[in-house]
């Protein structure tokens, strides 16, 4: 009865495991400031998010169908264990793995955001060093070394 839900939960666990591995490799990308790989990683994360949303919807539908077939009005592991103890036990194990992987991914994401902030500060420091902005002003209130304003002279043909 829970075969479809188990298969979907296994797919979700596999997708989370792959994303955790990708998030671990992202540290190296941030360290080397490899923009192409950063953008590819962002695209991969968007695909992962879409796939997880699809799998979550499919899992909820499969559980709902299984509960309906078992005559249950509410889906809980405890209620499923009363009707199908072996399958519900396997489902509980897979769902525990999913929770653990989701927690690991959230922690990796927090670390990667911190590292990305440091990388951004580094890039901003490089840019400031390459094109510094002067802090001084001239007597007219403009930047002393900023844009140079050339005086415009008007010529008249009437003398």
N, C-alpha and C positions, 0 to 999 in steps of 0.2 A: 504493500500500500504506500509506503514511503520511498519507493525506489526513485521516483522522479525528483522528489525533494532532496534525497541523498546525492543523486547525480549532480544536481544544480549546486548544492552546497560544496561538493568536491571541486566543481569548476570555479566557484567563488574563492575557495581556499587556494587553488592553483594561481588564480589571477593576483590575489593578494601576495602570495609568496614571490611571484615574479616582480611585482612592484616594489616589495621590500628590498629585493636584490638590486633593482635599478636605483632605488633611493640611496642605497649604500655606495654605489659607484658614483653617484652625483657629487660626493665630496671631492673626488679627484677632479671632476669637471670644474667645480667652483674654485679649487685651488689653482688650476692652470688658466682660469678665465677663458675657457674655450667656448666662445659665443655660439658657434655652430652646434656644438653638442648640447649647450644649454637650451637652445631653441628646440632641438630635436627631443630633448627630455621633456620640455613643456608640452610638446605635441603628443608625446607618448603618455603623459599624465592625463591629458584631456581624453585620449582614447580609453585609458584605464577607467577614468571616472564614468564614461558612457557605458562601458562594459559592465562595471559594477552595478550601475543603476539598472541595467537590463537584467542582470542576474538576480538582484534583490527582488525585482518585480516578479520574475519567474519563480523564485523560491517561495515568495508569499502566495502566489497563485497555486503552486504545487501543494503547499501545506494546507491551503484552504480546501482544495479538492480532496486531499487525503482525509482531512478532518470531516468533511461532508460524507465521504464514503464510510467513515467509522461511526458516524452519527454523533459527532462532537460539535457543540456550538462554539467552543472556544479552543484555540490551539495553544497548548502548553506542552512542554516536554513531559511533565508528570502525567497529564491526561493521555498523551500518546503512548507512554510507557505501559499504561494499563491495558491498552488495546494491542500494541505491537512492541513488546519490551526489547527484543533484540535490535530491530531497526531503529527504534527511538534512542537506544543507547548509542548506536553508531552515529546517529544524527547529532546527539548531544556532544559527542567527542569532536565531530567535525566543526560544530558551531563554537566550541571552546577554542579550537585551533584558529578559527576565523577571528574571534575576539582577540586572541593573543597577537595574531598578525596585524590586526587593525591597530592595536596599541603600539606595537613596534613601529609601524609605519607612521603613526602620529608623532612618536618620539623622534624618528629620523627626520620627519618634516620640520619639527621645531629646531633641530640641530642645523639642518640645511638652510633654514631661514636665517638663523644666526650667522652662519658662514657666508650666505649671500649678502647680508648686510655689511660684513667685514670686507667682502670683495668689492662691493659698491663703494665703500669708503676709500679703498685702495685705488680704484679707478678714478674717483673724484680727486684724490690727491695727485695722481699722475697728470690729470687734465689741468689742475691748478698750477702744477709745476711747469707744464708746457706752455700755458697761456695765462700767466698771472694777471689778475686784475689789480690795478693800483688802488691804494687806500687813500691817497692824497687828493685834494681838490685844488683847483686854481682859484684865482681871486674872483672869478665869476660864478663859482659854485659847480663848475664842470670837473670832470676827471682830468687830472693833470697830464696823464699819459694816455688818456683814452682816445677817442676819435679826434682827429685834428680838423678844426673848422677853418676853412680858407675864406678870407674876406671876399665878398662879392662887390665888385665895383661897377657902377652904372655909368655908362657913357652917354652923353647927349650930343646930338648933332647941332644943337643950337648953342652958340658961344657968344 
